[in-house]
């Protein structure tokens, strides 16, 4: 018979003694209960030491914690269990404080609910069992896809820590979209020189292998055992076995090709960046004429992206201070949520740059061969009177739409990643895990996730490098089998679970008799197939378990037997 030891956490007095006594008295006589002891603070070193003594004495083979939320205990008890050679899945937690004591209006109802929770927890503990822990060796090798600013920064950081990096770039040379940038708004060095020095450093680093004009054609495996096939422009194939993968393929710009974009007095932000960089006079010319008035029209595309605002303010200061131009910026909102941007914005206003905020898009028309910009300035509205500003500039600067790279969708399918609603790669959690993808061991950073300004991009590159270093520096990845498992004999090969798995952890493979899966690359003559869950890639979310029409999948830390036990439906 299963023997359950109960540890009652008083939660430093937040669970009253009278309440505890009434709860425990109801289960003291049960044959499964080996002992029931109270501790003032179960997470304290002294309480854990006393718990360890009882574990060593072998008084019980299952352990039930009565106290607060399971989140308080899960991490510490997992570490504690492994330290004393006790499987952490033999611990069960009953949350009496939040689910009973604080949830019910009076004590009687709280006691009644707590007793029900306790009985279910005892059934859960009785039906629980140990779960095997494993370790996967990790080689210090990483694959970085994309040789732009992010890819270069990540590769250099990883190589510094002794990790061999293969840097794959589809273009002829490294640099990516950063080559369009001529100077930073918050750094003294020129962007072109900074990027050139970075590329030279990467090319000289022995721990970095650079493959240009190359693309990823196939990927399988999982964290620590990825198998990647890289194909170059000469159709030469390179096989790699990285432990981790970083995706930093950037984004693309889409310029309008119709209407006003074709006018000779219209340009775009990247084009004027090149124009300003190549000017060494005290003025600029466009179409053979001197430019004295420049109008930027922003937020018709990229409305929620601050890159255009930053570049427009940066360029307007150069035009206003050094080239004698009068600059006006028309936008829905000035986005200055970046390092040093508020100072730059204030300086632009002090130098005479005009800002017009609009709700309705500015009207652009041609007057005597020039573009006229008409904008209703919302900041100047007084008593419902609108102020219409009409400007006849020498040059109108428009934004280019930021879109995913053309190959992003195919790369996403190859890697088994998710796309967001705009077509960019989706992170695992936008608040907590911004550089992790939905697949363990694959990370995303930079413009392929979402267009960002330079400072944010470099911060994200360092963040993803730290994630990879923290993962690979351990030399092994520890995991347990508290994940889903498919019974091949029951599997109908309906492909429901591979389609639904959010982490690409399920594949359909051949298997032989006695439910033995065939090794990779074999099994051509076998007629049986079944889904298979990769325990390293599986997060144990349980979606496949609930959706499997054949009930062929089991979640080891929450089996049907354990659920029925909690529901009082034990057979």
MOBELKA-V35167 format. One record per residue. RES is the residue in three letters. PHI is phi as a letter, one per 30 degrees, with the letter a starting at -180 (NA if undefined). PSI is psi in radians with two decimals (999 if undefined). D_CENTER is the distance of its C-alpha to the mean C-alpha in whole Angstrom. Layout:
res=RES phi=PHI psi=PSI d_center=D_CENTER
res=RES phi=PHI psi=PSI d_center=D_CENTER
This chain:
res=UNK phi=NA psi=2.48 d_center=46
res=UNK phi=d psi=2.34 d_center=42
res=UNK phi=c psi=2.11 d_center=43
res=UNK phi=c psi=2.19 d_center=40
res=UNK phi=c psi=2.26 d_center=40
res=UNK phi=c psi=2.20 d_center=39
res=UNK phi=c psi=2.09 d_center=38
res=UNK phi=c psi=2.03 d_center=38
res=UNK phi=c psi=2.06 d_center=36
res=UNK phi=d psi=-0.15 d_center=38
res=UNK phi=h psi=0.74 d_center=35
res=UNK phi=h psi=0.71 d_center=38
res=UNK phi=j psi=-0.06 d_center=40
res=UNK phi=d psi=-0.25 d_center=37
res=UNK phi=c psi=1.86 d_center=39
res=UNK phi=e psi=2.66 d_center=43
res=UNK phi=d psi=-0.74 d_center=45
res=UNK phi=d psi=-0.68 d_center=47
res=UNK phi=d psi=-0.76 d_center=44
res=UNK phi=d psi=-0.76 d_center=43
res=UNK phi=d psi=-0.76 d_center=46
res=UNK phi=d psi=-0.59 d_center=47
res=UNK phi=d psi=-0.86 d_center=44
res=UNK phi=d psi=-0.59 d_center=44
res=UNK phi=d psi=-0.47 d_center=48
res=UNK phi=d psi=-0.32 d_center=47
res=UNK phi=b psi=0.03 d_center=46
res=UNK phi=d psi=-0.61 d_center=48
res=UNK phi=d psi=-0.03 d_center=50
res=UNK phi=d psi=2.41 d_center=48
res=UNK phi=d psi=-0.41 d_center=48
res=UNK phi=d psi=-0.34 d_center=45
res=UNK phi=d psi=2.09 d_center=44
res=UNK phi=d psi=-0.72 d_center=45
res=UNK phi=a psi=2.87 d_center=45
res=UNK phi=b psi=1.99 d_center=43
res=UNK phi=b psi=2.68 d_center=43
res=UNK phi=c psi=2.55 d_center=42
res=UNK phi=b psi=2.46 d_center=40
res=UNK phi=d psi=-0.76 d_center=39
res=UNK phi=b psi=1.74 d_center=36
res=UNK phi=d psi=-0.37 d_center=34
res=UNK phi=d psi=-0.04 d_center=31
res=UNK phi=d psi=2.71 d_center=34
res=UNK phi=e psi=-0.69 d_center=35
res=UNK phi=d psi=-0.75 d_center=39
res=UNK phi=d psi=-0.69 d_center=38
res=UNK phi=d psi=-0.62 d_center=35
res=UNK phi=d psi=-0.75 d_center=38
res=UNK phi=d psi=-0.62 d_center=41
res=UNK phi=d psi=-0.69 d_center=38
res=UNK phi=d psi=-0.67 d_center=38
res=UNK phi=d psi=-0.73 d_center=42
res=UNK phi=d psi=-0.60 d_center=42
res=UNK phi=d psi=-0.75 d_center=40
res=UNK phi=d psi=-0.60 d_center=42
res=UNK phi=d psi=-0.28 d_center=45
res=UNK phi=i psi=0.55 d_center=44
res=UNK phi=d psi=-0.36 d_center=45
res=UNK phi=b psi=2.75 d_center=42
res=UNK phi=c psi=-0.03 d_center=39
res=UNK phi=b psi=2.67 d_center=37
res=UNK phi=b psi=2.31 d_center=36
res=UNK phi=b psi=2.19 d_center=35
res=UNK phi=c psi=2.14 d_center=34
res=UNK phi=c psi=2.06 d_center=35
res=UNK phi=a psi=-2.13 d_center=33
res=UNK phi=c psi=-2.61 d_center=30
res=UNK phi=d psi=2.47 d_center=27
res=UNK phi=e psi=-0.48 d_center=25
res=UNK phi=d psi=-0.42 d_center=22
res=UNK phi=d psi=-0.57 d_center=25
res=UNK phi=c psi=-0.43 d_center=26
res=UNK phi=e psi=-0.97 d_center=24
res=UNK phi=d psi=-0.83 d_center=22
res=UNK phi=d psi=-0.69 d_center=26
res=UNK phi=d psi=-0.51 d_center=28
res=UNK phi=d psi=-0.84 d_center=26
res=UNK phi=d psi=-0.72 d_center=26
res=UNK phi=d psi=-0.76 d_center=30
res=UNK phi=d psi=-0.79 d_center=30
res=UNK phi=d psi=-0.63 d_center=30
res=UNK phi=d psi=-0.56 d_center=32
res=UNK phi=c psi=0.40 d_center=35
res=UNK phi=h psi=0.61 d_center=34
res=UNK phi=c psi=2.23 d_center=34
res=UNK phi=d psi=2.17 d_center=31
res=UNK phi=d psi=-0.33 d_center=28
res=UNK phi=d psi=0.05 d_center=28
res=UNK phi=d psi=-0.07 d_center=32
res=UNK phi=c psi=2.33 d_center=31
res=UNK phi=b psi=2.48 d_center=31
res=UNK phi=c psi=2.30 d_center=30
res=UNK phi=c psi=2.03 d_center=32
res=UNK phi=d psi=1.59 d_center=31
res=UNK phi=d psi=-0.52 d_center=34
res=UNK phi=d psi=-0.99 d_center=34
res=UNK phi=d psi=-0.64 d_center=31
res=UNK phi=d psi=-0.27 d_center=32
res=UNK phi=b psi=-1.10 d_center=36
res=UNK phi=d psi=-0.78 d_center=37
res=UNK phi=c psi=-0.24 d_center=35
res=UNK phi=d psi=-0.42 d_center=35
res=UNK phi=c psi=2.64 d_center=38
res=UNK phi=d psi=-0.61 d_center=41
res=UNK phi=b psi=2.91 d_center=44
res=UNK phi=d psi=-0.66 d_center=44
res=UNK phi=d psi=-0.81 d_center=46
res=UNK phi=d psi=-0.66 d_center=43
res=UNK phi=d psi=-0.75 d_center=41
res=UNK phi=d psi=-0.75 d_center=43
res=UNK phi=d psi=-0.78 d_center=43
res=UNK phi=d psi=-0.68 d_center=39
res=UNK phi=d psi=-0.69 d_center=39
res=UNK phi=d psi=-0.67 d_center=41
res=UNK phi=d psi=-0.74 d_center=39
res=UNK phi=d psi=-0.71 d_center=36
res=UNK phi=d psi=-0.77 d_center=38
res=UNK phi=d psi=-0.74 d_center=40
res=UNK phi=d psi=-0.68 d_center=36
res=UNK phi=d psi=-0.63 d_center=35
res=UNK phi=d psi=-0.75 d_center=38
res=UNK phi=d psi=-0.71 d_center=38
res=UNK phi=d psi=-0.79 d_center=34
res=UNK phi=d psi=-0.67 d_center=35
res=UNK phi=d psi=-0.60 d_center=38
res=UNK phi=c psi=-0.04 d_center=36
res=UNK phi=d psi=2.81 d_center=33
res=UNK phi=b psi=2.94 d_center=33
res=UNK phi=d psi=2.58 d_center=32
res=UNK phi=b psi=2.32 d_center=29
res=UNK phi=d psi=2.43 d_center=29
res=UNK phi=c psi=2.49 d_center=26
res=UNK phi=b psi=2.95 d_center=25
res=UNK phi=b psi=2.37 d_center=24
res=UNK phi=c psi=2.10 d_center=23
res=UNK phi=d psi=2.46 d_center=24
res=UNK phi=c psi=2.15 d_center=21
res=UNK phi=d psi=2.56 d_center=23
res=UNK phi=d psi=1.14 d_center=22
res=UNK phi=b psi=2.41 d_center=21
res=UNK phi=b psi=2.63 d_center=18
res=UNK phi=c psi=2.20 d_center=18
res=UNK phi=c psi=2.09 d_center=16
res=UNK phi=c psi=1.97 d_center=16
res=UNK phi=j psi=2.06 d_center=17
res=UNK phi=c psi=0.62 d_center=20
res=UNK phi=d psi=-2.78 d_center=19
res=UNK phi=e psi=-0.75 d_center=19
res=UNK phi=d psi=-0.85 d_center=15
res=UNK phi=e psi=-0.73 d_center=16
res=UNK phi=d psi=-0.79 d_center=20
res=UNK phi=d psi=-0.77 d_center=18
res=UNK phi=d psi=-0.82 d_center=16
res=UNK phi=e psi=-0.74 d_center=19
res=UNK phi=d psi=-0.73 d_center=21
res=UNK phi=d psi=-0.73 d_center=19
res=UNK phi=d psi=-0.73 d_center=19
res=UNK phi=d psi=-0.58 d_center=23
res=UNK phi=d psi=-0.54 d_center=24
res=UNK phi=c psi=0.31 d_center=23
res=UNK phi=i psi=0.26 d_center=25
res=UNK phi=c psi=2.22 d_center=22
res=UNK phi=d psi=2.26 d_center=23
res=UNK phi=c psi=2.33 d_center=21
res=UNK phi=c psi=2.03 d_center=22
res=UNK phi=c psi=2.00 d_center=21
res=UNK phi=c psi=2.18 d_center=21
res=UNK phi=b psi=2.31 d_center=22
res=UNK phi=d psi=-0.43 d_center=24
res=UNK phi=d psi=3.12 d_center=26
res=UNK phi=d psi=-0.45 d_center=29
res=UNK phi=b psi=2.92 d_center=28
res=UNK phi=d psi=2.84 d_center=25
res=UNK phi=k psi=-0.81 d_center=24
res=UNK phi=i psi=-2.51 d_center=22
res=UNK phi=d psi=-0.28 d_center=22
res=UNK phi=d psi=-0.32 d_center=23
res=UNK phi=d psi=-0.37 d_center=26
res=UNK phi=d psi=-0.29 d_center=27
res=UNK phi=d psi=2.35 d_center=26
res=UNK phi=c psi=-0.57 d_center=30
res=UNK phi=a psi=2.73 d_center=29
res=UNK phi=d psi=2.68 d_center=27
res=UNK phi=d psi=-0.34 d_center=27
res=UNK phi=b psi=0.34 d_center=27
res=UNK phi=b psi=2.52 d_center=28
res=UNK phi=d psi=-0.55 d_center=31
res=UNK phi=d psi=2.71 d_center=31
res=UNK phi=d psi=2.47 d_center=31
res=UNK phi=d psi=-0.67 d_center=28
res=UNK phi=d psi=-0.75 d_center=30
res=UNK phi=d psi=-0.72 d_center=31
res=UNK phi=e psi=-0.81 d_center=28
res=UNK phi=d psi=-0.69 d_center=26
res=UNK phi=d psi=-0.74 d_center=29
res=UNK phi=d psi=-0.69 d_center=29
res=UNK phi=d psi=-0.78 d_center=26
res=UNK phi=d psi=-0.72 d_center=27
res=UNK phi=d psi=-0.76 d_center=30
res=UNK phi=d psi=-0.75 d_center=28
res=UNK phi=d psi=-0.73 d_center=26
res=UNK phi=d psi=-0.47 d_center=29
res=UNK phi=d psi=-0.18 d_center=31
res=UNK phi=d psi=2.13 d_center=29
res=UNK phi=d psi=-0.41 d_center=30
res=UNK phi=d psi=0.02 d_center=27
res=UNK phi=c psi=2.18 d_center=25
res=UNK phi=c psi=2.15 d_center=26
res=UNK phi=c psi=2.21 d_center=26
res=UNK phi=c psi=1.77 d_center=26
res=UNK phi=c psi=2.85 d_center=27
res=UNK phi=h psi=0.72 d_center=27
res=UNK phi=b psi=2.65 d_center=25
res=UNK phi=b psi=2.71 d_center=23
res=UNK phi=d psi=2.13 d_center=21
res=UNK phi=c psi=-0.52 d_center=23
res=UNK phi=a psi=2.53 d_center=22
res=UNK phi=b psi=2.33 d_center=20
res=UNK phi=b psi=-3.12 d_center=20
res=UNK phi=j psi=-2.87 d_center=20
res=UNK phi=b psi=-3.08 d_center=17
res=UNK phi=e psi=2.22 d_center=16
res=UNK phi=i psi=-0.37 d_center=19
res=UNK phi=b psi=0.72 d_center=21
res=UNK phi=d psi=2.58 d_center=19
res=UNK phi=b psi=1.95 d_center=22
res=UNK phi=c psi=2.42 d_center=22
res=UNK phi=c psi=2.03 d_center=24
res=UNK phi=c psi=2.31 d_center=24
res=UNK phi=c psi=2.25 d_center=27
res=UNK phi=c psi=-3.14 d_center=29
res=UNK phi=d psi=-0.44 d_center=31
res=UNK phi=c psi=0.27 d_center=34
res=UNK phi=i psi=0.24 d_center=33
res=UNK phi=d psi=2.30 d_center=33
res=UNK phi=c psi=2.45 d_center=30
res=UNK phi=b psi=2.17 d_center=28
res=UNK phi=c psi=2.27 d_center=27
res=UNK phi=b psi=2.69 d_center=24
res=UNK phi=b psi=1.18 d_center=23
res=UNK phi=d psi=2.70 d_center=20
res=UNK phi=d psi=-0.50 d_center=18
res=UNK phi=b psi=2.74 d_center=15
res=UNK phi=b psi=2.38 d_center=13
res=UNK phi=c psi=2.22 d_center=12
res=UNK phi=c psi=2.10 d_center=11
res=UNK phi=b psi=0.99 d_center=13
res=UNK phi=d psi=-0.05 d_center=15
res=UNK phi=i psi=-2.82 d_center=15
res=UNK phi=b psi=3.05 d_center=17
res=UNK phi=b psi=2.83 d_center=21
res=UNK phi=c psi=2.43 d_center=23
res=UNK phi=c psi=1.92 d_center=26
res=UNK phi=d psi=2.45 d_center=29
res=UNK phi=d psi=2.47 d_center=31
res=UNK phi=c psi=-0.05 d_center=34
res=UNK phi=c psi=2.91 d_center=37
res=UNK phi=i psi=-2.23 d_center=39
res=UNK phi=d psi=-0.40 d_center=39
res=UNK phi=d psi=-0.42 d_center=36
res=UNK phi=d psi=-0.09 d_center=39
res=UNK phi=d psi=2.49 d_center=41
res=UNK phi=d psi=-0.30 d_center=43
res=UNK phi=c psi=0.25 d_center=42
res=UNK phi=b psi=2.38 d_center=38
res=UNK phi=b psi=-3.08 d_center=35
res=UNK phi=b psi=2.92 d_center=32
res=UNK phi=e psi=-0.83 d_center=29
res=UNK phi=d psi=-0.62 d_center=29
res=UNK phi=d psi=-0.71 d_center=33
res=UNK phi=d psi=-0.44 d_center=34
res=UNK phi=d psi=-0.79 d_center=32
res=UNK phi=d psi=-0.70 d_center=34
res=UNK phi=d psi=-0.79 d_center=37
res=UNK phi=d psi=-0.64 d_center=37
res=UNK phi=d psi=-0.63 d_center=36
res=UNK phi=d psi=0.06 d_center=39
res=UNK phi=c psi=2.17 d_center=41
res=UNK phi=c psi=0.21 d_center=43
res=UNK phi=c psi=-3.08 d_center=46
res=UNK phi=c psi=0.14 d_center=46
res=UNK phi=a psi=2.97 d_center=45
res=UNK phi=b psi=2.73 d_center=44
res=UNK phi=b psi=2.58 d_center=45
res=UNK phi=b psi=2.10 d_center=43
res=UNK phi=i psi=0.51 d_center=46
res=UNK phi=i psi=0.05 d_center=48
res=UNK phi=c psi=2.58 d_center=49
res=UNK phi=d psi=2.37 d_center=48
res=UNK phi=c psi=2.15 d_center=45
res=UNK phi=c psi=-0.44 d_center=46
res=UNK phi=b psi=2.26 d_center=43
res=UNK phi=b psi=2.33 d_center=40
res=UNK phi=b psi=2.21 d_center=38
res=UNK phi=c psi=2.30 d_center=34
res=UNK phi=c psi=1.89 d_center=33
res=UNK phi=c psi=2.96 d_center=29
res=UNK phi=i psi=0.11 d_center=27
res=UNK phi=d psi=-0.48 d_center=28
res=UNK phi=b psi=2.87 d_center=25
res=UNK phi=h psi=0.68 d_center=22
res=UNK phi=e psi=-0.63 d_center=23
res=UNK phi=c psi=0.31 d_center=19
res=UNK phi=c psi=2.26 d_center=19
res=UNK phi=d psi=0.00 d_center=20
res=UNK phi=d psi=-0.76 d_center=21
res=UNK phi=d psi=-0.73 d_center=24
res=UNK phi=d psi=-0.77 d_center=25
res=UNK phi=d psi=-0.83 d_center=25
res=UNK phi=d psi=-0.65 d_center=27
res=UNK phi=d psi=-0.79 d_center=29
res=UNK phi=d psi=-0.72 d_center=30
res=UNK phi=d psi=-0.82 d_center=30
res=UNK phi=d psi=-0.63 d_center=32
res=UNK phi=d psi=-0.60 d_center=35
res=UNK phi=d psi=-0.69 d_center=36
res=UNK phi=d psi=-0.78 d_center=37
res=UNK phi=d psi=-0.72 d_center=39
res=UNK phi=d psi=-0.73 d_center=40
res=UNK phi=d psi=-0.64 d_center=41
res=UNK phi=c psi=-0.34 d_center=42
res=UNK phi=c psi=0.13 d_center=43
res=UNK phi=i psi=0.51 d_center=45
res=UNK phi=c psi=2.63 d_center=43
res=UNK phi=c psi=2.19 d_center=43
res=UNK phi=c psi=2.41 d_center=39
res=UNK phi=b psi=2.41 d_center=38
res=UNK phi=c psi=2.07 d_center=34
res=UNK phi=c psi=2.17 d_center=34
res=UNK phi=a psi=2.85 d_center=31
res=UNK phi=d psi=-0.63 d_center=29
res=UNK phi=a psi=2.49 d_center=28
res=UNK phi=d psi=2.09 d_center=27
res=UNK phi=c psi=1.91 d_center=24
res=UNK phi=b psi=0.36 d_center=24
res=UNK phi=d psi=1.17 d_center=21
res=UNK phi=a psi=2.82 d_center=21
res=UNK phi=d psi=2.03 d_center=22
res=UNK phi=i psi=0.01 d_center=26
res=UNK phi=d psi=-0.55 d_center=26
res=UNK phi=d psi=-0.70 d_center=28
res=UNK phi=d psi=-0.71 d_center=31
res=UNK phi=d psi=-0.71 d_center=31
res=UNK phi=d psi=-0.76 d_center=31
res=UNK phi=d psi=-0.71 d_center=34
res=UNK phi=d psi=-0.68 d_center=36
res=UNK phi=d psi=-0.73 d_center=35
res=UNK phi=d psi=-0.69 d_center=37
res=UNK phi=d psi=-0.54 d_center=40
res=UNK phi=d psi=-0.10 d_center=40
res=UNK phi=j psi=0.12 d_center=41
res=UNK phi=d psi=2.28 d_center=38
res=UNK phi=c psi=2.40 d_center=38
res=UNK phi=c psi=2.19 d_center=36
res=UNK phi=b psi=2.09 d_center=36
res=UNK phi=c psi=2.41 d_center=34
res=UNK phi=b psi=2.71 d_center=34
res=UNK phi=c psi=-0.74 d_center=33
res=UNK phi=c psi=2.39 d_center=35
res=UNK phi=e psi=2.45 d_center=34
res=UNK phi=e psi=2.57 d_center=37
res=UNK phi=c psi=2.16 d_center=40
res=UNK phi=c psi=2.20 d_center=40
res=UNK phi=b psi=2.90 d_center=44
res=UNK phi=c psi=2.31 d_center=46
res=UNK phi=b psi=1.95 d_center=49
res=UNK phi=h psi=0.76 d_center=52
res=UNK phi=i psi=-0.14 d_center=49
res=UNK phi=c psi=2.77 d_center=47
res=UNK phi=d psi=2.21 d_center=44
res=UNK phi=c psi=2.32 d_center=44
res=UNK phi=c psi=2.10 d_center=41
res=UNK phi=c psi=2.12 d_center=42
res=UNK phi=b psi=2.38 d_center=39
res=UNK phi=d psi=1.95 d_center=40
res=UNK phi=d psi=1.94 d_center=39
res=UNK phi=d psi=-0.44 d_center=38
res=UNK phi=d psi=-0.29 d_center=38
res=UNK phi=c psi=0.09 d_center=42
res=UNK phi=d psi=2.25 d_center=43
res=UNK phi=b psi=2.10 d_center=46
res=UNK phi=h psi=0.83 d_center=47
res=UNK phi=i psi=0.16 d_center=46
res=UNK phi=d psi=2.20 d_center=47
res=UNK phi=c psi=2.52 d_center=45
res=UNK phi=c psi=1.94 d_center=45
res=UNK phi=c psi=2.09 d_center=44
res=UNK phi=c psi=2.21 d_center=44
res=UNK phi=c psi=2.16 d_center=45
res=UNK phi=b psi=2.39 d_center=44
res=UNK phi=c psi=1.41 d_center=46
res=UNK phi=d psi=2.87 d_center=44
res=UNK phi=d psi=-0.42 d_center=44
res=UNK phi=b psi=2.31 d_center=41
res=UNK phi=c psi=2.27 d_center=38
res=UNK phi=c psi=2.13 d_center=34
res=UNK phi=c psi=2.83 d_center=32
res=UNK phi=d psi=2.69 d_center=28
res=UNK phi=c psi=2.40 d_center=26
res=UNK phi=d psi=2.33 d_center=24
res=UNK phi=d psi=2.14 d_center=20
res=UNK phi=b psi=2.81 d_center=19
res=UNK phi=d psi=2.68 d_center=17
res=UNK phi=d psi=2.59 d_center=19
res=UNK phi=e psi=-0.54 d_center=21
res=UNK phi=d psi=0.05 d_center=20
res=UNK phi=d psi=-0.74 d_center=16
res=UNK phi=d psi=-0.77 d_center=17
res=UNK phi=d psi=-0.66 d_center=19
res=UNK phi=d psi=-0.66 d_center=17
res=UNK phi=d psi=-0.75 d_center=14
res=UNK phi=d psi=-0.69 d_center=17
res=UNK phi=d psi=-0.71 d_center=18
res=UNK phi=d psi=-0.27 d_center=15
res=UNK phi=i psi=0.58 d_center=14
res=UNK phi=c psi=3.05 d_center=11
res=UNK phi=c psi=2.61 d_center=11
res=UNK phi=c psi=2.51 d_center=12
res=UNK phi=d psi=-3.13 d_center=11
res=UNK phi=d psi=-0.24 d_center=15
res=UNK phi=c psi=-0.03 d_center=16
res=UNK phi=j psi=-0.01 d_center=15
res=UNK phi=d psi=2.81 d_center=12
res=UNK phi=d psi=2.45 d_center=9
res=UNK phi=c psi=2.36 d_center=7
res=UNK phi=d psi=2.91 d_center=3
res=UNK phi=d psi=-0.78 d_center=4
res=UNK phi=b psi=2.03 d_center=5
res=UNK phi=d psi=-0.39 d_center=6
res=UNK phi=c psi=-0.74 d_center=8
res=UNK phi=c psi=-0.60 d_center=8
res=UNK phi=b psi=1.12 d_center=4
res=UNK phi=d psi=-0.44 d_center=3
res=UNK phi=c psi=0.01 d_center=4
res=UNK phi=c psi=2.48 d_center=4
res=UNK phi=c psi=-3.07 d_center=5
res=UNK phi=d psi=-0.16 d_center=7
res=UNK phi=c psi=2.30 d_center=10
res=UNK phi=d psi=2.24 d_center=11
res=UNK phi=j psi=-0.13 d_center=11
res=UNK phi=c psi=2.25 d_center=10
res=UNK phi=b psi=2.63 d_center=7
res=UNK phi=b psi=2.50 d_center=7
res=UNK phi=a psi=2.67 d_center=8
res=UNK phi=i psi=-2.69 d_center=11
res=UNK phi=d psi=-0.32 d_center=13
res=UNK phi=d psi=-0.38 d_center=12
res=UNK phi=d psi=-0.74 d_center=9
res=UNK phi=a psi=2.42 d_center=11
res=UNK phi=e psi=2.32 d_center=15
res=UNK phi=b psi=2.84 d_center=15
res=UNK phi=d psi=2.95 d_center=18
res=UNK phi=e psi=-0.81 d_center=19
res=UNK phi=d psi=-0.78 d_center=18
res=UNK phi=d psi=-0.66 d_center=15
res=UNK phi=d psi=-0.78 d_center=14
res=UNK phi=d psi=-0.65 d_center=16
res=UNK phi=d psi=-0.75 d_center=14
res=UNK phi=d psi=-0.63 d_center=11
res=UNK phi=d psi=-0.74 d_center=13
res=UNK phi=d psi=-0.62 d_center=14
res=UNK phi=d psi=-0.77 d_center=11
res=UNK phi=d psi=-0.59 d_center=10
res=UNK phi=d psi=-0.73 d_center=13
res=UNK phi=d psi=-0.67 d_center=14
res=UNK phi=d psi=-0.81 d_center=11
res=UNK phi=d psi=-0.73 d_center=13
res=UNK phi=d psi=-0.78 d_center=16
res=UNK phi=d psi=-0.60 d_center=16
res=UNK phi=d psi=-0.85 d_center=15
res=UNK phi=d psi=-0.39 d_center=18
res=UNK phi=d psi=-0.36 d_center=21
res=UNK phi=d psi=-0.37 d_center=21
res=UNK phi=i psi=-0.23 d_center=23
res=UNK phi=a psi=2.66 d_center=22
res=UNK phi=c psi=2.05 d_center=20
res=UNK phi=d psi=2.30 d_center=21
res=UNK phi=b psi=2.90 d_center=20
res=UNK phi=b psi=3.03 d_center=23
res=UNK phi=c psi=0.58 d_center=24
res=UNK phi=d psi=0.93 d_center=23
res=UNK phi=b psi=-3.11 d_center=21
res=UNK phi=d psi=2.63 d_center=23
res=UNK phi=b psi=2.40 d_center=26
res=UNK phi=c psi=2.37 d_center=28
res=UNK phi=d psi=1.87 d_center=32
res=UNK phi=e psi=-0.51 d_center=33
res=UNK phi=d psi=-0.45 d_center=36
res=UNK phi=c psi=-0.32 d_center=35
res=UNK phi=d psi=2.27 d_center=32
res=UNK phi=c psi=0.04 d_center=33
res=UNK phi=h psi=0.84 d_center=31
res=UNK phi=d psi=-0.12 d_center=30
res=UNK phi=i psi=0.32 d_center=26
res=UNK phi=d psi=-0.83 d_center=25
res=UNK phi=d psi=-0.72 d_center=23
res=UNK phi=d psi=-0.60 d_center=21
res=UNK phi=d psi=-0.59 d_center=21
res=UNK phi=d psi=-0.40 d_center=19
res=UNK phi=d psi=2.08 d_center=17
res=UNK phi=d psi=-0.13 d_center=13
res=UNK phi=c psi=0.22 d_center=12
res=UNK phi=h psi=0.74 d_center=15
res=UNK phi=c psi=-0.02 d_center=17
res=UNK phi=b psi=2.30 d_center=21
res=UNK phi=b psi=2.84 d_center=23
res=UNK phi=c psi=2.15 d_center=27
res=UNK phi=b psi=2.86 d_center=29
res=UNK phi=d psi=2.58 d_center=33
res=UNK phi=b psi=2.70 d_center=34
res=UNK phi=c psi=-2.87 d_center=38
res=UNK phi=d psi=2.84 d_center=40
res=UNK phi=h psi=0.51 d_center=40
res=UNK phi=h psi=0.63 d_center=36
res=UNK phi=c psi=2.12 d_center=35
res=UNK phi=d psi=2.49 d_center=33
res=UNK phi=d psi=2.49 d_center=34
res=UNK phi=d psi=2.69 d_center=32
res=UNK phi=e psi=2.39 d_center=30
res=UNK phi=i psi=-0.05 d_center=32
res=UNK phi=b psi=-3.08 d_center=35
res=UNK phi=i psi=0.30 d_center=36
res=UNK phi=d psi=-0.57 d_center=38
res=UNK phi=d psi=-0.05 d_center=41
res=UNK phi=d psi=2.41 d_center=39
res=UNK phi=c psi=-0.21 d_center=39
res=UNK phi=c psi=2.48 d_center=37
res=UNK phi=b psi=2.70 d_center=33
res=UNK phi=a psi=2.75 d_center=31
res=UNK phi=d psi=2.63 d_center=27
res=UNK phi=b psi=2.33 d_center=25
res=UNK phi=c psi=2.23 d_center=22
res=UNK phi=d psi=1.96 d_center=21
res=UNK phi=d psi=-0.42 d_center=21
res=UNK phi=d psi=-0.66 d_center=18
res=UNK phi=d psi=-0.37 d_center=16
res=UNK phi=d psi=2.39 d_center=16
res=UNK phi=c psi=-0.07 d_center=15
res=UNK phi=i psi=0.57 d_center=18
res=UNK phi=d psi=-0.47 d_center=17
res=UNK phi=i psi=0.10 d_center=20
res=UNK phi=d psi=-0.77 d_center=20
res=UNK phi=d psi=-0.59 d_center=22
res=UNK phi=d psi=-0.80 d_center=25
res=UNK phi=d psi=-0.47 d_center=25
res=UNK phi=c psi=-0.23 d_center=25
res=UNK phi=d psi=2.03 d_center=28
res=UNK phi=d psi=-0.40 d_center=31
res=UNK phi=c psi=0.00 d_center=33
res=UNK phi=h psi=0.76 d_center=31
res=UNK phi=c psi=-0.02 d_center=31
res=UNK phi=c psi=2.39 d_center=28
res=UNK phi=b psi=2.41 d_center=28
res=UNK phi=c psi=2.00 d_center=25
res=UNK phi=d psi=-0.48 d_center=27
res=UNK phi=c psi=0.03 d_center=26
res=UNK phi=a psi=1.26 d_center=27
res=UNK phi=d psi=2.92 d_center=29
res=UNK phi=e psi=-0.68 d_center=32
res=UNK phi=d psi=-0.73 d_center=34
res=UNK phi=d psi=-0.66 d_center=32
res=UNK phi=d psi=-0.79 d_center=32
res=UNK phi=d psi=-0.63 d_center=35
res=UNK phi=d psi=-0.73 d_center=36
res=UNK phi=d psi=-0.50 d_center=35
res=UNK phi=d psi=-0.07 d_center=36
res=UNK phi=i psi=0.49 d_center=39
res=UNK phi=c psi=0.52 d_center=40
res=UNK phi=d psi=2.31 d_center=41
res=UNK phi=d psi=999 d_center=43
